[in-house]
Structures are given as C-alpha cells and as structure tokens.
Amino acid sequence: MAGAENWPGQQLELDEDEASCCRWGAQHAGARELAALYSPGKRLQEWCSVILCFSLIAHNLVHLLLLARWEDTPLVILGVGALIADFLSGLVHWGADTWGSVELPIVGKAFIRPFREHHIDPTAITRHDFIETNGDNCLVTLLPLLNMAYKFRTHSPEALEQLYPWECFVFCLIIFGTFTNQIHKWSHTYFGLPRWVTLLQDWHVILPRKHHRIHHVSPHETYFCITTGWLNYPLEKIGFWRRLEDLIQGLTGEKPRADDMKWAQKIK
C-alpha cells in the first residue's frame, strides 16, 4: 500500500494544494455558515448515541470475553472485519461527499453538513470534541450492538458457542466502524498525538496522515476509505468510484459533488 501514496504527479498536486490552502479554513464563508448549522438538537442526538453505544460495547465485550475460545477466532476473522469496515467507511464517505445537499430535510443539516464543512475547513474536525467527532458513527452501530446484546440475553450457551467466531467478526467490524471518525480526526492531527496512535498510523493499521492527504486534493474524488485506508489504492486502480458515479449520473442526471462545489465557491 505504500506505493499508493506516491502516484506520478501526485506529490506536485499535493504541494500545489497546500500552497493554495489560504483559500480554505475556518475563515472561509461557507465553512462559517456550515459550522453555524450545528444545532443543540444534533448535540443531544450525539450525546445519546455515544452513551448508548459505549454501554452496549462494554456489555457485549464482557460476554465475548466470558465465552472466549481463542482457537476459534483466527486473526483473519478480525482482519476481514477491518477490511469490510474500511469499505463501508468509503461507501458512506463517498455517498455523503458526492451526492445530496445540506438543504435536504433532516439528513441534510444533521449528516451531510459535516462533510461539506470538512472539505473547506479540513482542520475543523481537529477542533471537535469526542462527542461531536463520534456521535454519528455511534448512532450507526447501535442496531448491530443491540442485536448482539439481545443474542447474549436470549440464546443458550451452546448456541452462543457456535456463533462465537461470527460474533467476534461482527464486534471487530463494529469497533472499527464506531471509531472510524476518530481515526479520521487523527489523520488530520499533526501535533500532540499519543505515540501508540502514530505507530498504528505508521504501520497502516489505521488511516495514515500522509495517505489521507490524497483525498483532500480538490475535487476530492478519490481515496474515500477512512478507517484503515487499505482499499483506497485497489479501488482507485479499478476506477470503482468513478464507474459508480458514471452509472448514477447516467440514471439520474445528477452531477457528482455539485453541492460540495457550491459551498466551496462561497466567498462571502
């Protein structure tokens, strides 16, 4: 995967993008307007999601440890969980970056707004606290966490023993999914990270900082996977996102990233 960070001509594009960074940031008109749309109701939703999510994670982890049969959970199961989490992070990231509008009812201000803000103020995420950073991901993982907790409460020990490898896989997928935006935040944080985080980035266990910079070259049309980043290079090589966009544009007539460009062009 290391070669993915050094495409021909890519470094020049990165340098040019950094040279023009004065156009972006918290002072950008679009960024200020988008930040102002963060509401108390949204904050409450995030708090509730985080509390419920981490309570369920703790509950399910205790039950998994009580049932632990390490010979039934090879590392490949955990690796596949991380791989699928990476793909799902890319799919959600691509969808929110590419389609929809902040003006859409309910989902626009609540879920699409942060993606628009992030492209014109990439460091905004580093100023978000734990709740704002992780609230939406916690909301998404509540249903599988509740389903797992229900199984632990209702299934027999024999049935749970049979399900154990599958539940370990699902739990790994949930953990990576829950912390995807925290990992994303770390990829934009260049000072003050704990040593263990930078080691995980350097080993490409989680999204490395240099790797994610490729996505932030305008028009933000590649490298959407933000959990581990493992799938970014292969998906780009086969033109996965571009082909999907061409298909959707052909069917709907909608232009990819039109709303993103609208916010980026706001100057006052």
N, C-alpha and C positions, 0 to 999 in steps of 0.2 A: 504493500500500500504506500510505501514511502515515495514511489515514483509518481503517485497521483498529485503530489504537492509541487511538482516541477515540470509542468507541461511546457512545451516550446512556446515562448512568448508570454507565458502566464505571469512570470515574475515582473516583466515590463508592465503588464496591465495592473498588477498589484501596486507597483510603485507609482504609476500614474494615478491610480485611485486614491492612494494615500496623499499624494501631492495636492489633490483637489478636495481633501477632507474638510476644508474650511467651509464648504457648502453645507455640510451636514452637522448634526449635533443638536443639543438642547435648545440652541438659539433659533433653529430653523422654524419658520412659521407653521408648517404642517406638523412638526413634532410638538410644538407648544399646544396646538389645537387638539391633537390626539391625546396628549397627556391629560388635558383638562377633562376629557370624557371619562376618566376613571372615576366611578361613582361609589358612594357609600354602600349601595345595594350589591355591587360587584365585590366590594371588600368583604361584606358579610358572607357572600357565597363562598369566597376563597377560604375564610376562616373555618366555616362549617366543613368544607371539603377536606381541609388539611387535618382537622381534629378527627373526623370520622375515618379518614384514610389511614392515619398512623395508628389509630386504635385498632383497626382491623389488621394492619400489618403485624402489630405486636401479638395479637391474638392468634393469627394464623402461623406465625413463626414459632410460637411456643408449641403448638400442636405438631408442626412439622418436625421439630427437634425431638419431641417425645416419641414420634414414630420413626426416627432416623434409622435408615438402613443404607449406609454409605455405598455398599456394593451395588445397590440398585440405582444409584444416581451418578453415573459417569459424567465427567466434565463435559462431554459432548452435548449432554442434555442442557446444561447451563449455557454452553456456547451457542446452541441453536436458539435458546431463549433470547440471548443478547442480540443475535443476528436478526431475528424477527422483530424485536423491539426497535432495532435500527431502521429496518424497512418501514415499519409503521410510523416512526417519527418522521421519516422522509415523506411519506404519503400525506400525513396531516400537514406538515410544514409546506409541502408543495401546493396542496389544495388551498390552504389559507393565504399563502403568498400570491397565488396565481389567479384565483377566482373569487367572486363575491365582492361585497362592498361594505364599508363601515355603516352605510345607511340602511342595511338590511335589518328588519325587525329582530330584536332580541340578540341574535348571534353577531350582528354587525359590531355594535359597541362592546359587547361582552367578550367576544373571542377573535374577531378579525382585526379590531383596533390595535392590539399589541403587535401584530405582525407588520402593520403599516408603520407604526411608530418605530419599530426596530430597524427598518431599512434606512430611515432618515436620521435616526439617533441611535446608532448601534450600541453606544455605551449606556443607554437608559437602563438596560437590563441589569447593569452592574450597580445601579442605584436603587433597585427594587429590593425590598426585604424578603425574607424567606416565604412569607405568606403570598405576596404578590407574584413571586417567581414561580411557586409550585402549586398554587391553588387550582388552576385549570387541569393540570396533569393528575392531581389527586382526585378531582371530580371524575375524570375519565376512568380511573382504575377502581372506583367504588363498586361497580357492578360485579366484576370478577372477584374482588375481595369478599363481597357479601356472599357470592355463590360458594366460594371456598369455605367460609365460616359456617355456612349452612350445612355443607357436607360433613364438616368436623362435628357438628352438633347432632346430626341425624343418622349418619352411616355407622355400620358396625365396624369394630376394629379389623375384622377380616377384609371387609370391603375397602377400608382405607389403606390397608397394607397393599392391596392390589393396585390401588390408584396412586400410590406414593410417588413413583417416578414421574407420572403425569403432573401431579400437583407441584412437585419441585420445579418442573419446567414452567408451569404457569406462574408460580411465585417468582421465579427469576425474570420472566417476561414482565410481570407487574412491577417489580423493583426497578428494573431499567426504565420502564415506561414512566413510573412515578417521578424518578429523578432526572428525566431527560432534560427538563428546562433548567434544573440546577447545573447539570453538566454543560448545557449550552451557555449559561451565565459564566461558568468557569472559563469557557473558551474565549470569552471577551475580557477576562480579568487578567491583567498583565503584572499586577503587583499585589503582594500580600497573600498569595495562595499558600495553603499548607503544603509541605514538601510531599506528602503522600498523594495529593491531587496532581501535582506537576509530574510525579513519577508515573502515575496512571496515564496521564496525557502523553508523556514521552514514550511509554510502552504501547500506546494506541489501544489501551483497554477502554478508555473513554475518549471523547472527541478532542483531538489536539488543537491548540490555538492556531498554529500556522495553517493547518488543514482547513479549518473553518473560514479563514480569511478569503479563500477562493470563492465562497458563496457570496461574499459581500462586494465583489466586483460587479458594478452595475452592468446589466439589468437584473441581477440576482436570479439567474435562470438555471443554475446547476448546483450540485453538492448540497442537496436538501436534507440528507440524513444527519441527524444531530445528536444521536445517542453515543455510538462508537465511531461512526464515520466509515465503517468497514465497507459498506456497499456503495459509497459515492463514486469511486473510480469505475467499478464494473458497470454500474447503471449508466454512467456518462458514456462509457465506451460503446454501449449498445444503443445509445440515444433514447433511453427509456422515457424520460420526462418529455422530451421534445416530441416523440411519437404520440404520447398520450395527449399532449396539448393540441397537436395537429388533428387528432381524432375528435376531441371535444369541440374545437373551433369549427371543424367541418360540420359537426352535427348541430351546433347551437348558434354559430355565428359570433360567439363571444370572443373577444381578443384577450389573450393571456396578459395578466399584470396591468390591465388598463387602470384599475382603481389605484394600484400601487404607484403608477406613474403620475396619476392626478395629484396625490398627496406629496410626492417628491418635487413636483413643479410649483408648489405653493411658495410664494416669496414674501407675502405679507398678509 
